[in-house]
């Protein structure tokens, strides 16, 4: 006859054996379904993916609606500020060119009076001798070499900057290798 401790150990062992068998059966049945491309498993996965996709679409739609609402609110506030600014400039008798509310404001800060880097060498009054002087000084400063054949291809300031940047990058890569 078995005592209470032995009986409880036997019950615990039987319980663990049943759980282990259930887990193994589940594992092998899913493995078999995947290998044999089970239509039931496929429909289950498609259903789960469709639910996840629908949930994601709802979240994105709600987020987009929220952002659109906020953008609309910001536009309305900007219109109020512009209208207030127009009134203040008239009442304070400020110069109209200081506050041009009819023009789109510049992006990234105030408009600059400095020339853009898109100017050609001709616009700046630079001749080939000036280019050679600038490039020579830059090569000495950056400690890089630029082939003279590349200099004849330069047409604008951006090209010059790109050429010097390329030479400095190549020198950096060579020193790292």
LUMLOTOR-722888 format. One record per atom (N, C-alpha, C): residue in one letter; x, y, z; atom name. Coordinates in Angstrom, 3 decimals. Atoms other than C-alpha are relative to their C-alpha. Layout:
// residues N
ATOM   resn         px         py         pz   name
ATOM      A          X          Y          Z     CA
...
// end
This chain:
// residues 177
ATOM   resn         px         py         pz   name
ATOM      X      0.826     -1.164      0.000      N
ATOM      X      0.000      0.000      0.000     CA
ATOM      X      0.882      1.244      0.000      C
ATOM      X     -0.771     -1.230      0.151      N
ATOM      X      1.234      3.486     -0.907     CA
ATOM      X     -0.459      1.019      1.041      C
ATOM      X      0.306     -1.052     -0.966      N
ATOM      X      1.456      6.240      1.631     CA
ATOM      X     -0.364      1.293     -0.728      C
ATOM      X      0.412     -1.293      0.559      N
ATOM      X      0.287      9.816      1.109     CA
ATOM      X      1.130      0.683     -0.767      C
ATOM      X     -1.067     -0.661      0.764      N
ATOM      X      3.717     11.163      0.080     CA
ATOM      X      0.287     -0.705     -1.323      C
ATOM      X     -0.265      0.730      1.233      N
ATOM      X      4.259      8.396     -2.487     CA
ATOM      X     -1.141      0.205     -0.993      C
ATOM      X      1.160     -0.204      0.857      N
ATOM      X      0.725      8.840     -3.851     CA
ATOM      X      0.026      1.393     -0.628      C
ATOM      X     -0.064     -1.358      0.549      N
ATOM      X      1.190     12.590     -4.242     CA
ATOM      X      1.120      0.120     -1.030      C
ATOM      X     -1.099     -0.008      0.969      N
ATOM      X      4.539     12.038     -6.015     CA
ATOM      X     -0.412     -0.717     -1.282      C
ATOM      X      0.478      0.732      1.168      N
ATOM      X      2.910      9.510     -8.335     CA
ATOM      X     -0.979      0.851     -0.792      C
ATOM      X      0.964     -0.873      0.673      N
ATOM      X      0.076     11.946     -9.133     CA
ATOM      X      0.739      1.154     -0.705      C
ATOM      X     -0.782     -1.096      0.593      N
ATOM      X      2.598     14.758     -9.758     CA
ATOM      X      0.738     -0.492     -1.238      C
ATOM      X     -0.706      0.576      1.153      N
ATOM      X      4.621     12.533    -12.103     CA
ATOM      X     -0.955     -0.253     -1.148      C
ATOM      X      0.984      0.263      1.042      N
ATOM      X      1.489     11.470    -13.998     CA
ATOM      X     -0.458      1.315     -0.630      C
ATOM      X      0.416     -1.307      0.509      N
ATOM      X      0.409     15.114    -14.316     CA
ATOM      X      1.071      0.586     -0.920      C
ATOM      X     -1.097     -0.513      0.835      N
ATOM      X      3.837     16.173    -15.651     CA
ATOM      X      0.145     -0.799     -1.290      C
ATOM      X     -0.087      0.837      1.199      N
ATOM      X      3.862     13.246    -18.078     CA
ATOM      X     -1.106      0.371     -0.977      C
ATOM      X      1.132     -0.378      0.871      N
ATOM      X      0.422     14.205    -19.439     CA
ATOM      X      0.251      1.369     -0.628      C
ATOM      X     -0.300     -1.333      0.527      N
ATOM      X      1.450     17.883    -19.814     CA
ATOM      X      1.097     -0.085     -1.054      C
ATOM      X     -1.110      0.152      0.961      N
ATOM      X      4.696     16.860    -21.553     CA
ATOM      X     -0.486     -0.617     -1.295      C
ATOM      X      0.543      0.636      1.205      N
ATOM      X      2.842     14.575    -23.954     CA
ATOM      X     -0.879      0.973     -0.784      C
ATOM      X      0.859     -0.964      0.682      N
ATOM      X      0.307     17.315    -24.725     CA
ATOM      X      0.844      1.037     -0.746      C
ATOM      X     -0.877     -0.983      0.649      N
ATOM      X      3.087     19.829    -25.492     CA
ATOM      X      0.678     -0.621     -1.210      C
ATOM      X     -0.653      0.677      1.133      N
ATOM      X      4.935     17.338    -27.695     CA
ATOM      X     -0.986     -0.259     -1.137      C
ATOM      X      1.015      0.241      1.023      N
ATOM      X      1.730     16.412    -29.535     CA
ATOM      X     -0.348      1.300     -0.734      C
ATOM      X      0.290     -1.304      0.605      N
ATOM      X      0.948     20.076    -30.120     CA
ATOM      X      1.149      0.439     -0.915      C
ATOM      X     -1.170     -0.394      0.786      N
ATOM      X      4.498     20.775    -31.344     CA
ATOM      X      0.071     -0.783     -1.304      C
ATOM      X     -0.123      0.816      1.209      N
ATOM      X      4.577     17.855    -33.774     CA
ATOM      X     -1.180      0.185     -0.955      C
ATOM      X      1.140     -0.224      0.901      N
ATOM      X      1.067     18.509    -35.097     CA
ATOM      X      0.159      1.324     -0.748      C
ATOM      X     -0.258     -1.263      0.693      N
ATOM      X      1.963     22.145    -35.865     CA
ATOM      X      1.141     -0.145     -0.999      C
ATOM      X     -1.137      0.243      0.906      N
ATOM      X      5.253     21.031    -37.399     CA
ATOM      X     -0.485     -0.734     -1.242      C
ATOM      X      0.550      0.770      1.114      N
ATOM      X      3.391     18.536    -39.576     CA
ATOM      X     -0.873      0.898     -0.883      C
ATOM      X      0.882     -0.889      0.760      N
ATOM      X      0.827     21.182    -40.587     CA
ATOM      X      0.813      0.994     -0.830      C
ATOM      X     -0.847     -0.947      0.747      N
ATOM      X      3.580     23.593    -41.621     CA
ATOM      X      0.677     -0.693     -1.169      C
ATOM      X     -0.710      0.731      1.068      N
ATOM      X      5.507     20.998    -43.615     CA
ATOM      X     -0.955     -0.371     -1.124      C
ATOM      X      0.960      0.437      1.019      N
ATOM      X      2.378     19.771    -45.432     CA
ATOM      X     -0.890      1.147     -0.487      C
ATOM      X      0.742     -1.179      0.448      N
ATOM      X      1.032     23.317    -45.973     CA
ATOM      X     -1.505     -0.176      0.228      C
ATOM      X      1.381      0.240     -0.398      N
ATOM      X     -2.202     22.755    -44.094     CA
ATOM      X     -0.889      1.201     -0.325      C
ATOM      X      0.901     -1.117      0.301      N
ATOM      X     -5.127     24.850    -45.403     CA
ATOM      X     -0.620      0.602      1.271      C
ATOM      X      0.550     -0.511     -1.250      N
ATOM      X     -6.519     25.153    -41.875     CA
ATOM      X      0.976      0.973      0.656      C
ATOM      X     -1.020     -0.851     -0.594      N
ATOM      X     -3.245     26.585    -40.563     CA
ATOM      X      0.174      1.276     -0.822      C
ATOM      X     -0.145     -1.166      0.874      N
ATOM      X     -2.956     28.889    -43.579     CA
ATOM      X     -1.155      0.985      0.243      C
ATOM      X      1.140     -0.889     -0.225      N
ATOM      X     -6.491     30.245    -43.045     CA
ATOM      X      0.091      0.671      1.369      C
ATOM      X     -0.175     -0.567     -1.326      N
ATOM      X     -5.713     30.771    -39.358     CA
ATOM      X      1.029      1.128     -0.030      C
ATOM      X     -1.035     -1.026      0.094      N
ATOM      X     -2.521     32.697    -40.158     CA
ATOM      X     -0.476      1.207     -0.802      C
ATOM      X      0.522     -1.099      0.817      N
ATOM      X     -4.236     34.756    -42.869     CA
ATOM      X     -0.985      0.825      0.816      C
ATOM      X      0.964     -0.695     -0.847      N
ATOM      X     -7.006     35.606    -40.437     CA
ATOM      X      0.712      0.875      1.025      C
ATOM      X     -0.764     -0.780     -0.983      N
ATOM      X     -4.497     36.723    -37.794     CA
ATOM      X      0.691      1.196     -0.657      C
ATOM      X     -0.662     -1.098      0.710      N
ATOM      X     -2.570     38.797    -40.344     CA
ATOM      X     -1.005      1.067     -0.417      C
ATOM      X      1.036     -0.965      0.404      N
ATOM      X     -5.792     40.414    -41.591     CA
ATOM      X     -0.439      0.835      1.195      C
ATOM      X      0.379     -0.747     -1.200      N
ATOM      X     -6.752     41.361    -38.031     CA
ATOM      X      1.078      1.008      0.386      C
ATOM      X     -1.114     -0.893     -0.326      N
ATOM      X     -3.309     42.839    -37.394     CA
ATOM      X      0.072      1.156     -0.998      C
ATOM      X     -0.016     -1.020      1.045      N
ATOM      X     -3.429     44.706    -40.713     CA
ATOM      X     -1.128      1.012      0.221      C
ATOM      X      1.145     -0.875     -0.256      N
ATOM      X     -6.878     46.124    -39.918     CA
ATOM      X      0.258      0.885      1.216      C
ATOM      X     -0.329     -0.763     -1.203      N
ATOM      X     -5.706     47.202    -36.463     CA
ATOM      X      1.022      1.097     -0.331      C
ATOM      X     -1.030     -0.969      0.380      N
ATOM      X     -2.658     48.925    -37.984     CA
ATOM      X     -0.595      1.105     -0.878      C
ATOM      X      0.644     -0.990      0.869      N
ATOM      X     -4.784     50.647    -40.660     CA
ATOM      X     -0.841      0.972      0.824      C
ATOM      X      0.816     -0.844     -0.864      N
ATOM      X     -7.163     51.949    -38.001     CA
ATOM      X      0.877      0.966      0.792      C
ATOM      X     -0.918     -0.846     -0.762      N
ATOM      X     -4.273     53.247    -35.913     CA
ATOM      X      0.575      1.104     -0.886      C
ATOM      X     -0.574     -0.985      0.913      N
ATOM      X     -2.671     54.972    -38.923     CA
ATOM      X     -1.046      1.037     -0.432      C
ATOM      X      1.066     -0.912      0.400      N
ATOM      X     -5.994     56.474    -40.037     CA
ATOM      X     -0.306      0.993      1.128      C
ATOM      X      0.256     -0.878     -1.146      N
ATOM      X     -6.640     57.836    -36.539     CA
ATOM      X      1.140      1.000      0.201      C
ATOM      X     -1.158     -0.890     -0.148      N
ATOM      X     -3.108     59.255    -36.326     CA
ATOM      X      0.008      1.067     -1.077      C
ATOM      X      0.034     -0.955      1.108      N
ATOM      X     -3.432     60.887    -39.735     CA
ATOM      X     -1.107      1.031      0.203      C
ATOM      X      1.092     -0.932     -0.274      N
ATOM      X     -6.790     62.398    -38.810     CA
ATOM      X      0.372      0.993      1.102      C
ATOM      X     -0.435     -0.872     -1.086      N
ATOM      X     -5.303     63.778    -35.602     CA
ATOM      X      0.991      1.036     -0.504      C
ATOM      X     -0.984     -0.944      0.537      N
ATOM      X     -2.361     65.303    -37.453     CA
ATOM      X     -0.653      1.015     -0.932      C
ATOM      X      0.691     -0.922      0.902      N
ATOM      X     -4.639     66.810    -40.115     CA
ATOM      X     -0.765      1.046      0.797      C
ATOM      X      0.723     -0.938     -0.857      N
ATOM      X     -6.736     68.372    -37.379     CA
ATOM      X      0.961      1.015      0.602      C
ATOM      X     -0.990     -0.905     -0.597      N
ATOM      X     -3.637     69.838    -35.713     CA
ATOM      X      0.555      0.970     -1.043      C
ATOM      X     -0.495     -0.878      1.069      N
ATOM      X     -2.329     71.215    -39.039     CA
ATOM      X     -1.042      1.062     -0.325      C
ATOM      X      1.069     -0.962      0.247      N
ATOM      X     -5.699     72.846    -39.687     CA
ATOM      X     -0.074      1.044      1.094      C
ATOM      X      0.024     -0.923     -1.130      N
ATOM      X     -5.647     74.372    -36.234     CA
ATOM      X      1.169      0.988     -0.077      C
ATOM      X     -1.163     -0.872      0.143      N
ATOM      X     -2.113     75.715    -36.814     CA
ATOM      X     -0.189      1.007     -1.131      C
ATOM      X      0.250     -0.916      1.116      N
ATOM      X     -3.146     77.206    -40.167     CA
ATOM      X     -0.963      1.105      0.417      C
ATOM      X      0.959     -1.006     -0.462      N
ATOM      X     -6.102     78.956    -38.552     CA
ATOM      X      0.686      1.008      0.925      C
ATOM      X     -0.709     -0.909     -0.898      N
ATOM      X     -3.855     80.395    -35.847     CA
ATOM      X      0.950      0.908     -0.772      C
ATOM      X     -0.900     -0.820      0.813      N
ATOM      X     -1.350     81.585    -38.455     CA
ATOM      X     -0.765      1.084     -0.753      C
ATOM      X      0.819     -1.010      0.671      N
ATOM      X     -4.117     83.339    -40.348     CA
ATOM      X     -0.354      1.131      0.962      C
ATOM      X      0.305     -1.023     -1.004      N
ATOM      X     -5.094     85.127    -37.155     CA
ATOM      X      1.216      0.887      0.266      C
ATOM      X     -1.225     -0.758     -0.267      N
ATOM      X     -1.488     86.138    -36.489     CA
ATOM      X      0.309      0.922     -1.179      C
ATOM      X     -0.235     -0.839      1.180      N
ATOM      X     -1.098     87.407    -40.078     CA
ATOM      X     -0.965      1.184     -0.032      C
ATOM      X      0.991     -1.085      0.000      N
ATOM      X     -4.317     89.425    -39.836     CA
ATOM      X      0.332      1.024      1.087      C
ATOM      X     -0.388     -0.894     -1.082      N
ATOM      X     -3.220     90.854    -36.500     CA
ATOM      X      1.244      0.796     -0.387      C
ATOM      X     -1.220     -0.684      0.437      N
ATOM      X      0.200     91.665    -37.951     CA
ATOM      X     -0.287      1.088     -1.016      C
ATOM      X      0.370     -1.015      0.990      N
ATOM      X     -1.350     93.499    -40.893     CA
ATOM      X     -0.622      1.220      0.682      C
ATOM      X      0.636     -1.114     -0.710      N
ATOM      X     -3.500     95.578    -38.563     CA
ATOM      X      1.018      0.811      0.794      C
ATOM      X     -1.000     -0.687     -0.804      N
ATOM      X     -0.570     96.364    -36.273     CA
ATOM      X      0.942      0.840     -0.863      C
ATOM      X     -0.897     -0.780      0.867      N
ATOM      X      1.644     97.471    -39.169     CA
ATOM      X     -0.696      1.255     -0.500      C
ATOM      X      0.745     -1.193      0.444      N
ATOM      X     -1.105     99.848    -40.359     CA
ATOM      X     -0.150      0.999      1.137      C
ATOM      X      0.210     -0.882     -1.139      N
ATOM      X     -1.815    101.236    -36.887     CA
ATOM      X      1.327      0.632      0.431      C
ATOM      X     -1.300     -0.499     -0.442      N
ATOM      X      1.873    101.597    -36.000     CA
ATOM      X      0.739      0.739     -1.114      C
ATOM      X     -0.577     -0.666      1.168      N
ATOM      X      2.629    103.016    -39.477     CA
ATOM      X      1.425     -0.476     -0.271      C
ATOM      X     -1.294      0.597      0.323      N
ATOM      X      5.521    100.601    -40.060     CA
ATOM      X      0.162     -0.073     -1.511      C
ATOM      X     -0.264      0.100      1.433      N
ATOM      X      7.181    100.284    -43.444     CA
ATOM      X     -0.610     -1.301     -0.525      C
ATOM      X      0.616      1.211      0.545      N
ATOM      X      5.260     97.820    -45.645     CA
ATOM      X      1.028     -1.069     -0.380      C
ATOM      X     -0.996      0.987      0.399      N
ATOM      X      8.495     96.161    -46.821     CA
ATOM      X      0.578     -0.767      1.195      C
ATOM      X     -0.475      0.733     -1.176      N
ATOM      X      9.379     95.178    -43.224     CA
ATOM      X     -0.836     -1.244      0.274      C
ATOM      X      0.907      1.119     -0.237      N
ATOM      X      6.340     92.903    -42.992     CA
ATOM      X     -0.830     -0.216     -1.259      C
ATOM      X      0.722      0.278      1.249      N
ATOM      X      5.195     91.464    -46.321     CA
ATOM      X     -0.894     -1.210      0.214      C
ATOM      X      0.926      1.083     -0.328      N
ATOM      X      2.145     89.436    -45.363     CA
ATOM      X     -0.588     -0.659     -1.241      C
ATOM      X      0.539      0.578      1.228      N
ATOM      X      1.174     88.832    -48.992     CA
ATOM      X      0.952     -1.016     -0.620      C
ATOM      X     -0.985      0.952      0.528      N
ATOM      X      4.357     86.804    -49.652     CA
ATOM      X      0.155     -1.187      0.938      C
ATOM      X     -0.264      1.191     -0.798      N
ATOM      X      5.145     83.288    -48.490     CA
ATOM      X      1.305      0.219      0.757      C
ATOM      X     -1.231     -0.226     -0.764      N
ATOM      X      7.699     83.481    -45.654     CA
ATOM      X      1.089     -0.984     -0.408      C
ATOM      X     -1.131      0.869      0.310      N
ATOM      X     11.158     82.047    -46.179     CA
ATOM      X      0.030     -1.202      0.916      C
ATOM      X     -0.107      1.222     -0.811      N
ATOM      X     11.892     78.572    -44.915     CA
ATOM      X      1.389     -0.093      0.580      C
ATOM      X     -1.288      0.206     -0.630      N
ATOM      X     14.653     77.875    -42.469     CA
ATOM      X      0.624      1.273      0.541      C
ATOM      X     -0.527     -1.222     -0.575      N
ATOM      X     15.029     81.409    -41.210     CA
ATOM      X     -0.212      1.187     -0.911      C
ATOM      X      0.160     -1.240      0.758      N
ATOM      X     15.269     84.925    -42.505     CA
ATOM      X      0.696     -0.110     -1.354      C
ATOM      X     -0.621     -0.013      1.314      N
ATOM      X     16.105     85.623    -46.116     CA
ATOM      X      1.386      0.610      0.124      C
ATOM      X     -1.376     -0.457     -0.068      N
ATOM      X     19.809     86.119    -46.661     CA
ATOM      X      0.314      0.898     -1.184      C
ATOM      X     -0.446     -0.860      1.093      N
ATOM      X     21.387     88.882    -48.687     CA
ATOM      X      1.311     -0.503     -0.587      C
ATOM      X     -1.240      0.578      0.520      N
ATOM      X     24.501     86.727    -49.219     CA
ATOM      X     -0.273     -0.726     -1.306      C
ATOM      X      0.209      0.713      1.266      N
ATOM      X     24.998     85.269    -52.689     CA
ATOM      X     -0.108     -1.500      0.249      C
ATOM      X      0.151      1.451     -0.149      N
ATOM      X     23.940     81.663    -53.115     CA
ATOM      X      1.228     -0.692     -0.571      C
ATOM      X     -1.148      0.758      0.501      N
ATOM      X     26.492     78.955    -53.830     CA
ATOM      X     -0.246     -0.517     -1.407      C
ATOM      X      0.296      0.454      1.343      N
ATOM      X     24.812     78.316    -57.174     CA
ATOM      X      0.510      0.969     -1.064      C
ATOM      X     -0.547     -0.958      0.946      N
ATOM      X     26.623     81.230    -58.774     CA
ATOM      X      1.086     -0.649     -0.842      C
ATOM      X     -1.054      0.515      0.864      N
ATOM      X     28.793     80.443    -61.748     CA
ATOM      X      1.268      0.790      0.265      C
ATOM      X     -1.277     -0.683     -0.166      N
ATOM      X     32.456     81.383    -61.809     CA
ATOM      X     -0.029      1.349     -0.722      C
ATOM      X      0.096     -1.234      0.772      N
ATOM      X     31.639     84.024    -64.430     CA
ATOM      X     -0.747      1.071      0.788      C
ATOM      X      0.786     -0.947     -0.794      N
ATOM      X     29.007     85.630    -62.164     CA
ATOM      X      0.844      0.637      1.098      C
ATOM      X     -0.854     -0.508     -1.069      N
ATOM      X     31.640     86.017    -59.464     CA
ATOM      X      1.223      0.738     -0.536      C
ATOM      X     -1.152     -0.671      0.601      N
ATOM      X     34.206     87.398    -61.912     CA
ATOM      X      1.292     -0.751      0.233      C
ATOM      X     -1.183      0.812     -0.266      N
ATOM      X     36.585     84.527    -61.291     CA
ATOM      X      0.518     -0.570     -1.316      C
ATOM      X     -0.596      0.597      1.192      N
ATOM      X     38.991     83.527    -64.051     CA
ATOM      X      0.764     -1.252      0.398      C
ATOM      X     -0.663      1.277     -0.273      N
ATOM      X     41.002     80.334    -64.347     CA
ATOM      X      1.195      0.173      0.932      C
ATOM      X     -1.131     -0.243     -0.887      N
ATOM      X     44.020     81.877    -62.602     CA
ATOM      X     -0.474      0.120      1.450      C
ATOM      X      0.571     -0.121     -1.346      N
ATOM      X     41.838     82.806    -59.610     CA
ATOM      X     -0.393     -1.373      0.547      C
ATOM      X      0.409      1.353     -0.436      N
ATOM      X     40.475     79.250    -59.497     CA
ATOM      X      1.220     -0.783      0.460      C
ATOM      X     -1.227      0.719     -0.355      N
ATOM      X     44.011     77.829    -59.475     CA
ATOM      X      0.533      0.505      1.341      C
ATOM      X     -0.477     -0.548     -1.270      N
ATOM      X     44.981     80.193    -56.629     CA
ATOM      X     -0.840     -0.494      1.177      C
ATOM      X      0.889      0.445     -1.078      N
ATOM      X     41.917     79.290    -54.538     CA
ATOM      X      0.198     -1.484      0.278      C
ATOM      X     -0.166      1.448     -0.178      N
ATOM      X     42.363     75.568    -55.154     CA
ATOM      X      1.356     -0.309      0.613      C
ATOM      X     -1.338      0.228     -0.572      N
ATOM      X     46.103     75.730    -54.383     CA
ATOM      X      0.001      0.304      1.494      C
ATOM      X      0.058     -0.355     -1.415      N
ATOM      X     45.455     77.518    -51.100     CA
ATOM      X     -0.821     -1.028      0.771      C
ATOM      X      0.857      1.001     -0.658      N
ATOM      X     42.664     75.042    -50.257     CA
ATOM      X      0.722     -1.329      0.128      C
ATOM      X     -0.742      1.266     -0.055      N
ATOM      X     44.888     72.070    -51.133     CA
ATOM      X      1.060      0.048      1.105      C
ATOM      X     -0.996     -0.131     -1.069      N
ATOM      X     47.622     73.393    -48.834     CA
ATOM      X     -0.673     -0.076      1.371      C
ATOM      X      0.712     -0.023     -1.274      N
ATOM      X     45.106     74.019    -46.040     CA
ATOM      X     -0.537     -1.381      0.365      C
ATOM      X      0.595      1.320     -0.246      N
ATOM      X     43.367     70.634    -46.406     CA
ATOM      X      1.010     -1.135     -0.120      C
ATOM      X     -1.047      0.999      0.230      N
ATOM      X     46.618     68.821    -47.289     CA
ATOM      X     -0.500     -1.123     -0.900      C
ATOM      X      0.499      0.959      0.991      N
ATOM      X     45.049     67.152    -50.327     CA
ATOM      X      0.538      0.378     -1.373      C
ATOM      X     -0.403     -0.231      1.383      N
ATOM      X     45.856     66.849    -54.043     CA
ATOM      X     -1.237     -0.058     -0.885      C
ATOM      X      1.092     -0.032      0.977      N
ATOM      X     43.438     67.780    -56.849     CA
ATOM      X      0.638      0.023     -1.382      C
ATOM      X     -0.579      0.014      1.348      N
ATOM      X     44.292     66.852    -60.459     CA
ATOM      X     -0.374      1.274     -0.764      C
ATOM      X      0.234     -1.231      0.761      N
ATOM      X     44.638     69.907    -62.720     CA
ATOM      X     -1.055     -0.218     -1.085      C
ATOM      X      1.009      0.274      1.031      N
ATOM      X     42.437     68.185    -65.316     CA
ATOM      X     -1.416      0.208      0.547      C
ATOM      X      1.311     -0.206     -0.626      N
ATOM      X     39.526     68.383    -62.839     CA
ATOM      X     -0.356      1.481      0.087      C
ATOM      X      0.240     -1.439     -0.140      N
ATOM      X     39.949     72.152    -62.483     CA
ATOM      X     -0.651      0.593     -1.244      C
ATOM      X      0.554     -0.557      1.237      N
ATOM      X     39.102     72.782    -66.138     CA
ATOM      X     -1.485     -0.309     -0.148      C
ATOM      X      1.413      0.388      0.078      N
ATOM      X     35.713     71.107    -65.631     CA
ATOM      X     -0.893      0.851      0.902      C
ATOM      X      0.786     -0.775     -0.960      N
ATOM      X     34.635     73.512    -62.874     CA
ATOM      X     -0.779      1.106     -0.700      C
ATOM      X      0.833     -1.060      0.574      N
ATOM      X     31.737     75.806    -63.784     CA
ATOM      X     -0.648      0.859      1.067      C
ATOM      X      0.641     -0.785     -1.047      N
ATOM      X     30.302     76.914    -60.442     CA
ATOM      X      0.651     -0.281      1.350      C
ATOM      X     -0.565      0.110     -1.340      N
ATOM      X     31.090     77.271    -56.762     CA
ATOM      X     -0.289     -1.374      0.602      C
ATOM      X      0.333      1.334     -0.512      N
ATOM      X     29.268     74.028    -55.912     CA
ATOM      X      0.969     -1.049     -0.510      C
ATOM      X     -0.956      0.944      0.573      N
ATOM      X     31.576     72.141    -58.255     CA
ATOM      X      1.333      0.067      0.705      C
ATOM      X     -1.262     -0.179     -0.710      N
ATOM      X     34.609     73.607    -56.529     CA
ATOM      X     -0.064     -0.622      1.387      C
ATOM      X      0.170      0.567     -1.340      N
ATOM      X     33.287     72.688    -53.090     CA
ATOM      X     -0.051     -1.527     -0.075      C
ATOM      X      0.104      1.454      0.160      N
ATOM      X     32.384     69.174    -54.291     CA
ATOM      X      1.353     -0.622     -0.304      C
ATOM      X     -1.320      0.521      0.367      N
ATOM      X     35.837     68.683    -55.809     CA
ATOM      X      0.913     -0.058      1.216      C
ATOM      X     -0.839     -0.017     -1.200      N
ATOM      X     37.612     69.708    -52.606     CA
ATOM      X     -0.500     -1.002      1.040      C
ATOM      X      0.565      0.959     -0.948      N
ATOM      X     35.238     67.627    -50.485     CA
ATOM      X      0.358     -1.430     -0.399      C
ATOM      X     -0.334      1.339      0.507      N
ATOM      X     35.838     64.580    -52.695     CA
ATOM      X      1.463     -0.321      0.279      C
ATOM      X     -1.426      0.221     -0.243      N
ATOM      X     39.606     64.994    -52.408     CA
ATOM      X      0.269     -0.229      1.484      C
ATOM      X     -0.190      0.167     -1.446      N
ATOM      X     39.426     65.374    -48.617     CA
ATOM      X     -0.563     -1.336      0.476      C
ATOM      X      0.596      1.292     -0.371      N
ATOM      X     37.126     62.330    -48.331     CA
ATOM      X      0.890     -1.154     -0.419      C
ATOM      X     -0.902      1.062      0.476      N
ATOM      X     39.475     60.200    -50.438     CA
ATOM      X      1.244     -0.085      0.871      C
ATOM      X     -1.171     -0.005     -0.863      N
ATOM      X     42.405     61.278    -48.278     CA
ATOM      X     -0.340     -0.645      1.346      C
ATOM      X      0.435      0.562     -1.277      N
ATOM      X     40.430     60.379    -45.140     CA
ATOM      X     -0.146     -1.521     -0.104      C
ATOM      X      0.160      1.448      0.203      N
ATOM      X     39.508     56.946    -46.555     CA
ATOM      X      1.345     -0.691     -0.111      C
ATOM      X     -1.331      0.596      0.175      N
ATOM      X     43.125     56.304    -47.529     CA
ATOM      X      0.739     -0.087      1.331      C
ATOM      X     -0.684      0.024     -1.294      N
ATOM      X     44.367     57.177    -44.047     CA
ATOM      X     -0.621     -1.028      0.949      C
ATOM      X      0.674      0.994     -0.847      N
ATOM      X     41.776     54.884    -42.410     CA
ATOM      X      0.393     -1.416     -0.429      C
ATOM      X     -0.328      1.349      0.516      N
ATOM      X     42.683     51.906    -44.643     CA
ATOM      X      1.368     -0.468      0.370      C
// end
